[in-house]
């Protein structure tokens, strides 16, 4: 029995899913291949903001102390910052500024994270930290204009509830960091947007304590942020990990948690940004490369905008390097793209959503139906996945059926053009193709060309009748499939003399031949 999709919209598709996307450490954006990859993402998807770590780490060179005539001074260098932000703006994407990590010359300790050694200790001098923040934010305002920078959210640090990212995971020390930083940002301009605490999953009590702190001390806060992941402990293998996953609904539960916790507090009603989300928090987990992953995240993208103001996929590219330099094409990243610009199935999930309409007509456990201003109907459908079972073998069958009765067209339209784009275990799946090629660590140019071709979705088209203003759509989805169907009512402009039966010059069925018009 087909689900009858109503003709009247039930709401609008929020753009929370593409408000922001994550990236590797800040200075990676100086690389041409990085910028080429981001240009590809922006062409097909069009994210609004981009967030990554390490703006203030040593590799970017902002904090440069020196001595002159026996006195210590600091010179702030923004050459790399300017090059990166200029490149972002040229590609139509704005920074979601993360203030961190600590410059080693300002740090109170030597604890670092990642192989590129981001320092995660509090500042040796809170006064000098505040001066660094004011200098950095003030430079951005001077270079890009106040009206522009007011649109850039500014987040204080990253996952301070984890000892790996903040010494001893000390909440009181983070509260002081936030207070000093937020006031320094507001010293530049009171309308700049600052927020936090950017906590990881499993530390919800942090948010309550943080809310109490900023309220009791009247500390500025314009948005609340946290992260969301659904993976279990890492099961290590050489150059990778495997992990169990919770059902995707757990991501949506994490999205909803901040507003539940903050209800009745002074922070209720503030924007909520999920500044990192994914299945696994590990860049070396191969689950990110699979068709399963696209089908797993499809319901999250379809519904996440009902719960938060943004949820930022971590990350756009495998050009990432938290766990070191990637050792092969499909190692070392959560990305929508590999570090060689090969698209993954989850990339296409995002690109499909970018082609959908603004009005939501229907949503279910396996589909989202929208309509755009021109009347084109779009259907995003996916085969639900099961995280409780072993990953199915290539020989496993399974099919999922989605039947919809969709309102399209006008009284003048008798048929609709239907275009379907599909990714699954075979179509649009460079991971499967790479495995069939023997998993080459460094594919040759011809192999890369093949992988990029095979990474594109399978596309098909047909015509369906419109009866009483509706199209009956019957979809059969294969294992781990995500599909986009675009339905456009057709105004038939076929001339009366067109006769397809005569394409080879033979008479039509009625015996007519027609006149030679030469």
C-alpha positions as CSV (number, residue, x, y, z in Angstrom):
1,X,0.0,0.0,0.0
2,X,1.4,3.3,-1.1
3,X,1.8,6.1,1.4
4,X,-0.3,9.1,0.3
5,X,1.9,12.2,0.4
6,X,-0.2,15.3,1.2
7,X,-0.3,18.2,-1.2
8,X,0.1,20.8,1.5
9,X,3.6,21.2,3.0
10,X,4.2,20.3,6.6
11,X,7.2,22.6,7.0
12,X,10.4,23.7,5.5
13,X,13.6,21.8,5.1
14,X,16.0,23.5,7.5
15,X,19.5,24.1,6.3
16,X,21.1,23.0,9.6
17,X,22.7,20.0,7.8
18,X,24.9,22.3,5.6
19,X,25.4,25.3,8.0
20,X,28.8,24.0,8.8
21,X,31.3,21.2,7.9
22,X,34.5,20.1,9.7
23,X,38.1,20.2,8.5
24,X,41.6,19.2,9.5
25,X,44.0,21.5,11.2
26,X,43.9,25.1,10.1
27,X,47.1,25.3,8.0
28,X,46.1,22.3,5.8
29,X,44.0,24.9,3.9
30,X,47.2,26.4,2.5
31,X,47.5,23.3,0.2
32,X,46.3,23.5,-3.3
33,X,44.8,20.0,-3.3
34,X,42.9,20.9,-0.1
35,X,41.4,24.0,-1.8
36,X,40.6,22.0,-4.9
37,X,38.7,19.4,-2.8
38,X,36.8,22.2,-1.0
39,X,35.9,23.7,-4.3
40,X,34.4,20.4,-5.4
41,X,32.4,20.1,-2.2
42,X,31.2,23.7,-2.5
43,X,30.1,23.1,-6.1
44,X,28.0,20.1,-5.3
45,X,26.8,20.8,-1.7
46,X,27.6,24.4,-0.7
47,X,28.3,24.5,3.0
48,X,27.9,27.8,4.8
49,X,30.7,27.6,7.4
50,X,33.8,25.5,8.1
51,X,35.4,24.6,11.4
52,X,38.7,23.1,12.3
53,X,41.3,23.0,15.0
54,X,44.6,24.8,15.6
55,X,44.0,28.4,14.6
56,X,46.3,29.5,17.4
57,X,48.7,26.5,17.4
58,X,52.3,27.0,16.5
59,X,51.9,25.8,12.9
60,X,49.8,28.9,12.0
61,X,52.3,31.3,13.5
62,X,50.0,33.8,15.1
63,X,51.8,34.2,18.4
64,X,55.4,35.2,18.0
65,X,57.2,36.4,21.1
66,X,60.5,38.1,20.9
67,X,62.9,40.1,23.1
68,X,64.2,43.6,22.3
69,X,66.4,45.8,24.5
70,X,65.9,43.4,27.5
71,X,62.1,43.5,27.3
72,X,59.8,40.8,26.1
73,X,57.3,41.6,23.4
74,X,54.8,39.8,21.2
75,X,54.3,40.1,17.5
76,X,51.1,38.7,16.0
77,X,51.5,37.2,12.6
78,X,48.4,36.7,10.4
79,X,49.9,35.8,7.1
80,X,48.7,32.2,7.1
81,X,45.4,33.2,8.7
82,X,44.7,35.7,5.9
83,X,45.6,33.2,3.1
84,X,43.3,30.5,4.5
85,X,40.3,32.8,5.2
86,X,40.8,34.5,1.8
87,X,40.6,31.1,0.2
88,X,37.5,30.1,2.2
89,X,35.6,33.3,1.3
90,X,36.6,32.9,-2.4
91,X,34.9,29.5,-2.3
92,X,31.8,30.9,-0.7
93,X,32.3,29.4,2.8
94,X,32.9,31.3,6.0
95,X,34.8,30.4,9.1
96,X,33.2,28.9,12.2
97,X,36.1,30.1,14.4
98,X,37.5,27.7,17.0
99,X,39.9,29.5,19.4
100,X,42.6,27.0,20.2
101,X,45.0,25.4,20.8
102,X,47.5,27.1,23.0
103,X,50.7,28.6,21.5
104,X,53.6,26.7,23.1
105,X,55.3,30.0,24.1
106,X,52.2,31.0,26.0
107,X,51.3,27.5,27.4
108,X,51.7,26.6,31.1
109,X,52.7,23.0,30.2
110,X,53.9,20.7,27.5
111,X,50.9,18.4,27.0
112,X,49.9,18.1,23.4
113,X,47.5,16.2,21.2
114,X,47.9,14.7,17.7
115,X,51.1,14.2,15.9
116,X,51.2,17.9,15.0
117,X,51.3,18.7,18.7
118,X,48.5,21.0,19.5
119,X,49.1,22.2,23.1
120,X,46.2,21.6,25.4
121,X,47.3,23.4,28.6
122,X,45.9,26.6,30.0
123,X,47.8,29.8,29.3
124,X,50.8,30.8,31.5
125,X,49.3,34.3,31.6
126,X,45.6,35.0,31.3
127,X,46.3,38.6,30.5
128,X,48.4,37.6,27.5
129,X,45.8,35.1,26.4
130,X,43.2,37.8,26.4
131,X,45.5,40.1,24.4
132,X,46.0,37.2,21.9
133,X,42.3,36.7,21.5
134,X,41.6,40.5,21.1
135,X,44.5,40.8,18.5
136,X,43.2,37.8,16.5
137,X,39.6,38.7,16.4
138,X,40.4,42.4,15.9
139,X,42.6,41.5,12.9
140,X,39.7,39.6,11.4
141,X,37.4,42.5,11.8
142,X,39.9,45.0,10.4
143,X,40.6,42.8,7.3
144,X,37.1,41.4,6.6
145,X,34.8,44.0,8.1
146,X,32.6,44.1,11.2
147,X,29.4,43.1,9.4
148,X,31.1,40.1,7.9
149,X,32.8,38.8,11.1
150,X,29.6,39.2,13.1
151,X,28.2,36.3,11.0
152,X,31.1,34.0,12.1
153,X,30.4,32.1,15.3
154,X,33.4,32.0,17.6
155,X,33.8,28.8,19.7
156,X,36.0,28.6,22.7
157,X,38.3,25.5,22.6
158,X,37.4,21.9,21.7
159,X,36.2,19.1,23.9
160,X,37.6,20.3,27.3
161,X,35.8,17.5,29.1
162,X,38.5,15.1,27.6
163,X,41.9,15.0,29.2
164,X,43.4,14.6,25.8
165,X,42.1,18.0,24.7
166,X,42.3,20.0,28.0
167,X,44.8,19.3,30.8
168,X,43.1,17.1,33.5
169,X,39.7,17.8,31.8
170,X,39.5,20.5,34.5
171,X,36.0,22.2,34.3
172,X,37.0,25.1,36.6
173,X,40.1,25.9,34.4
174,X,37.9,25.7,31.3
175,X,35.3,28.0,32.9
176,X,38.0,30.6,33.5
177,X,39.3,30.1,29.9
178,X,35.8,30.7,28.6
179,X,35.2,33.7,30.8
180,X,38.4,35.5,29.8
181,X,38.0,34.6,26.1
182,X,34.3,35.6,25.9
183,X,35.1,39.0,27.4
184,X,38.1,39.5,25.1
185,X,35.9,38.8,22.1
186,X,33.2,41.2,23.3
187,X,35.9,43.8,23.9
188,X,36.4,43.9,20.1
189,X,32.7,44.2,19.4
190,X,29.7,43.4,21.6
191,X,27.7,41.9,18.6
192,X,30.3,39.3,17.8
193,X,28.9,35.8,18.6
194,X,30.8,33.6,21.1
195,X,29.9,30.3,22.6
196,X,30.9,26.8,23.9
197,X,31.7,24.5,25.6
198,X,32.1,22.2,22.6
199,X,31.9,19.0,24.8
200,X,32.2,15.5,23.5
201,X,29.5,12.9,24.2
202,X,29.3,11.3,27.6
203,X,29.8,14.5,29.6
204,X,26.3,16.0,29.7
205,X,26.8,17.2,33.3
206,X,29.5,19.6,32.0
207,X,26.8,21.6,30.1
208,X,24.7,22.1,33.3
209,X,27.7,23.3,35.3
210,X,28.8,25.5,32.4
211,X,25.3,27.1,32.2
212,X,25.4,27.7,36.0
213,X,28.8,29.3,35.7
214,X,28.1,31.7,32.9
215,X,24.7,32.7,34.4
216,X,26.1,33.3,37.9
217,X,29.0,35.4,36.6
218,X,27.0,37.1,33.8
219,X,29.6,35.8,31.2
220,X,28.6,36.5,27.6
221,X,27.3,33.6,25.6
222,X,25.5,33.6,22.3
223,X,25.3,29.9,21.5
224,X,25.8,26.5,23.0
225,X,27.9,23.8,21.3
226,X,28.5,20.1,21.8
227,X,29.6,17.0,19.7
228,X,27.8,13.8,18.8
229,X,29.1,10.4,18.0
230,X,27.7,6.8,18.3
231,X,30.7,4.5,18.2
232,X,32.0,2.2,21.0
233,X,35.6,1.5,22.1
234,X,38.2,1.1,19.4
235,X,39.2,-2.5,18.4
236,X,42.7,-1.8,17.1
237,X,44.3,-3.4,14.0
238,X,47.4,-2.1,12.2
239,X,46.6,1.3,10.7
240,X,42.9,1.2,11.7
241,X,40.2,0.3,14.1
242,X,36.8,-1.4,14.2
243,X,34.0,-0.2,16.5
244,X,30.4,-1.1,17.4
245,X,27.8,1.5,16.6
246,X,24.6,2.5,18.3
247,X,21.5,3.1,16.1
248,X,21.5,6.4,14.3
249,X,18.6,7.5,16.4
250,X,21.2,8.0,19.2
251,X,22.7,10.9,17.2
252,X,19.3,12.6,17.2
253,X,19.0,12.0,20.9
254,X,22.4,13.7,21.5
255,X,21.3,16.6,19.2
256,X,18.2,17.1,21.4
257,X,20.0,16.8,24.7
258,X,21.3,20.5,25.1
259,X,17.8,22.0,24.8
260,X,16.4,19.4,27.3
261,X,19.2,20.2,29.7
262,X,18.9,24.0,29.4
263,X,15.1,24.2,29.6
264,X,14.2,26.6,32.3
265,X,17.8,28.1,32.5
266,X,19.0,31.5,31.3
267,X,20.5,29.7,28.3
268,X,17.2,28.3,27.1
269,X,16.4,29.6,23.7
270,X,20.1,30.1,22.6
271,X,21.1,28.6,19.3
272,X,22.5,25.1,19.6
273,X,25.3,24.0,17.3
274,X,26.6,20.4,17.0
275,X,30.0,21.4,15.9
276,X,31.1,17.8,15.3
277,X,29.1,14.7,14.5
278,X,29.6,11.4,12.8
279,X,29.2,7.7,13.4
280,X,32.8,7.0,14.7
281,X,35.1,9.6,16.2
282,X,38.1,7.7,14.8
283,X,39.5,8.9,11.5
284,X,41.0,5.4,10.9
285,X,37.7,3.6,11.0
286,X,36.8,2.4,7.5
287,X,33.1,2.5,8.2
288,X,33.1,6.1,6.9
289,X,33.9,4.9,3.4
290,X,31.0,2.5,3.0
291,X,27.5,2.7,1.4
292,X,26.3,1.5,4.8
293,X,27.4,4.9,6.2
294,X,25.3,6.9,3.9
295,X,22.2,4.9,4.6
296,X,23.0,5.0,8.4
297,X,23.2,8.9,8.4
298,X,20.3,9.5,6.0
299,X,17.6,9.7,8.8
300,X,19.9,12.0,10.8
301,X,20.2,14.5,7.9
302,X,16.5,14.3,7.3
303,X,15.5,15.1,10.9
304,X,18.4,16.8,12.6
305,X,17.3,20.3,11.6
306,X,14.2,19.9,13.8
307,X,16.4,19.7,16.9
308,X,19.4,22.0,16.5
309,X,20.5,25.1,14.5
310,X,23.4,23.2,12.9
311,X,25.1,19.8,12.9
312,X,28.6,19.8,11.3
313,X,29.9,16.7,9.6
314,X,33.4,15.8,10.8
315,X,35.0,16.2,8.2
316,X,34.8,17.2,4.6
317,X,38.0,15.5,3.5
318,X,40.4,12.7,4.5
319,X,43.1,15.3,4.2
320,X,43.0,15.4,8.0
321,X,46.1,13.8,9.7
322,X,44.9,13.6,13.4
323,X,46.2,10.0,13.4
324,X,49.1,10.8,11.2
325,X,49.6,11.1,7.4
326,X,47.2,8.7,5.6
327,X,49.0,5.5,4.4
328,X,46.6,4.6,1.7
329,X,43.7,6.1,-0.4
330,X,41.0,5.0,2.1
331,X,42.9,5.5,5.4
332,X,43.1,8.4,7.7
333,X,39.9,10.4,7.6
334,X,36.2,10.8,8.3
335,X,35.9,12.7,5.1
336,X,33.2,13.0,2.5
337,X,36.1,12.9,0.0
338,X,39.3,10.9,0.1
339,X,42.5,12.9,0.1
340,X,42.7,12.2,-3.6
341,X,39.3,13.7,-4.3
342,X,37.4,10.5,-4.7
343,X,33.8,10.9,-3.6
344,X,32.3,8.5,-1.0
345,X,28.7,7.4,-0.7
346,X,28.1,9.9,2.2
347,X,29.2,12.7,-0.1
348,X,26.4,11.8,-2.4
349,X,23.9,11.7,0.4
350,X,24.8,15.4,1.1
351,X,24.8,16.2,-2.6
352,X,21.3,14.6,-3.0
353,X,20.0,16.7,-0.1
354,X,21.4,19.8,-1.8
355,X,19.2,19.1,-4.8
356,X,16.0,18.8,-2.8
357,X,13.2,21.4,-2.5
358,X,12.4,23.7,0.4
359,X,9.0,22.5,1.3
360,X,8.6,19.3,3.2
361,X,5.6,17.3,2.1
362,X,6.3,14.1,4.0
363,X,8.9,12.3,6.2
364,X,9.1,8.7,7.3
365,X,11.6,6.2,8.6
366,X,12.9,5.6,5.1
367,X,12.0,8.6,3.1
368,X,11.8,12.4,2.8
369,X,9.6,14.1,0.2
370,X,10.0,17.8,-0.7
371,X,8.9,20.3,-3.3
372,X,10.6,23.3,-4.7
373,X,9.2,26.7,-5.8
374,X,8.9,25.4,-9.4
375,X,6.7,22.5,-8.4
376,X,9.4,19.8,-8.8
377,X,9.0,17.0,-6.3
378,X,12.0,15.3,-4.9
379,X,12.2,12.0,-2.9
380,X,15.2,11.0,-0.8
381,X,14.8,7.3,0.2
382,X,17.1,4.9,2.0
383,X,17.3,1.3,3.0
384,X,17.3,1.2,6.8
385,X,20.4,-0.5,8.3
386,X,20.9,-2.8,11.3
387,X,23.9,-2.1,13.5
388,X,23.3,-5.1,15.7
389,X,24.4,-7.7,13.1
390,X,27.8,-8.4,11.5
391,X,28.4,-6.5,8.3
392,X,26.7,-8.4,5.5
393,X,28.9,-10.2,2.9
394,X,28.9,-9.1,-0.7
395,X,26.7,-12.0,-1.6
396,X,24.0,-11.0,0.9
397,X,20.7,-10.1,-0.7
398,X,18.0,-8.0,0.7
399,X,15.7,-5.4,-0.7
400,X,13.6,-2.6,0.7
401,X,10.4,-1.2,-0.9
402,X,9.2,2.3,-0.7
403,X,5.8,3.1,-2.3
404,X,4.6,6.7,-2.4
405,X,1.7,8.6,-4.0
406,X,3.1,12.0,-4.8
407,X,1.3,15.2,-5.8
408,X,2.8,16.7,-8.9
409,X,1.8,18.7,-12.0
410,X,-1.2,20.6,-13.1
411,X,-4.3,19.9,-15.0
412,X,-2.3,20.3,-18.2
413,X,0.2,17.7,-17.4
414,X,-0.4,14.1,-18.3
415,X,3.0,12.7,-17.4
416,X,6.1,13.3,-15.4
417,X,9.8,13.0,-16.1
418,X,11.4,10.9,-13.3
419,X,15.2,11.0,-12.8
420,X,16.7,8.6,-10.2
421,X,20.2,8.8,-8.8
422,X,21.5,5.9,-6.7
423,X,24.4,4.9,-4.5
424,X,24.6,1.4,-2.9
425,X,27.0,-1.4,-2.5
426,X,27.8,-1.3,-6.2
427,X,26.7,2.0,-7.7
428,X,28.5,5.2,-6.7
429,X,30.8,3.2,-4.4
430,X,34.5,3.8,-4.9
431,X,35.2,1.8,-1.7
432,X,33.9,-1.4,-3.4
433,X,35.7,-0.6,-6.6
434,X,39.0,0.0,-4.7
435,X,38.6,-3.3,-3.0
436,X,38.1,-5.0,-6.3
437,X,41.3,-3.4,-7.6
438,X,43.2,-5.0,-4.7
439,X,43.1,-2.0,-2.3
440,X,46.1,-0.2,-3.8
441,X,47.7,2.1,-1.3
442,X,48.8,4.6,-3.9
443,X,46.6,4.2,-7.0
444,X,48.1,5.0,-10.3
445,X,46.6,7.9,-12.4
446,X,44.5,5.5,-14.5
447,X,43.2,3.7,-11.4
448,X,42.3,7.0,-9.8
449,X,40.4,8.0,-13.0
450,X,38.5,4.7,-12.8
451,X,37.7,5.2,-9.2
452,X,36.4,8.7,-9.7
453,X,34.2,7.5,-12.6
454,X,32.8,4.6,-10.5
455,X,32.2,6.9,-7.5
456,X,29.5,8.7,-9.4
457,X,25.9,7.7,-8.7
458,X,24.1,5.4,-11.1
459,X,21.4,7.5,-12.9
460,X,18.3,6.4,-14.7
461,X,15.2,8.0,-16.1
462,X,11.6,7.2,-17.2
463,X,8.2,8.7,-17.7
464,X,5.3,8.1,-15.3
465,X,1.7,9.0,-15.8
466,X,0.0,11.7,-13.8
467,X,-3.4,10.6,-12.7
468,X,-5.6,13.0,-10.7
469,X,-2.6,15.2,-10.1
470,X,-0.5,12.3,-8.6
471,X,2.4,10.0,-9.6
472,X,2.5,6.5,-8.1
473,X,6.2,5.9,-7.3
474,X,7.3,2.3,-6.4
475,X,10.9,2.0,-5.4
476,X,12.9,-1.1,-4.7
477,X,16.1,-0.3,-2.8
478,X,19.0,-2.7,-2.6
479,X,21.1,-3.2,0.5
480,X,22.5,0.0,2.0
481,X,21.0,2.1,-0.9
482,X,20.4,5.8,-0.8
483,X,18.5,7.2,-3.8
484,X,17.2,10.5,-5.0
485,X,14.2,10.7,-7.3
486,X,13.4,14.0,-9.0
487,X,9.9,14.3,-10.5
488,X,8.9,17.1,-12.9
489,X,5.6,17.5,-14.5
490,X,5.9,17.5,-18.3
491,X,4.3,20.0,-20.7
492,X,4.2,17.9,-23.9
493,X,5.5,19.9,-26.9
494,X,5.8,17.0,-29.3
495,X,4.9,18.2,-32.9
496,X,1.9,16.4,-34.5
497,X,4.1,15.0,-37.3
498,X,6.5,13.2,-35.0
499,X,6.3,9.5,-35.6
500,X,9.0,7.5,-33.7
501,X,8.0,4.3,-35.6
502,X,9.4,5.9,-38.8
503,X,12.9,6.7,-37.4
504,X,14.3,4.2,-39.9
505,X,12.3,5.6,-42.8
506,X,9.7,2.8,-43.0
507,X,5.9,3.6,-43.2
508,X,4.0,3.9,-39.9
509,X,1.4,1.4,-38.9
510,X,-1.4,3.3,-40.7
511,X,0.5,3.0,-44.0
512,X,1.2,6.7,-44.3
513,X,4.4,7.8,-45.9
514,X,4.3,11.6,-45.9
515,X,5.7,14.0,-48.5
516,X,9.3,14.7,-49.3
517,X,9.9,18.3,-48.2
518,X,13.2,18.7,-50.1
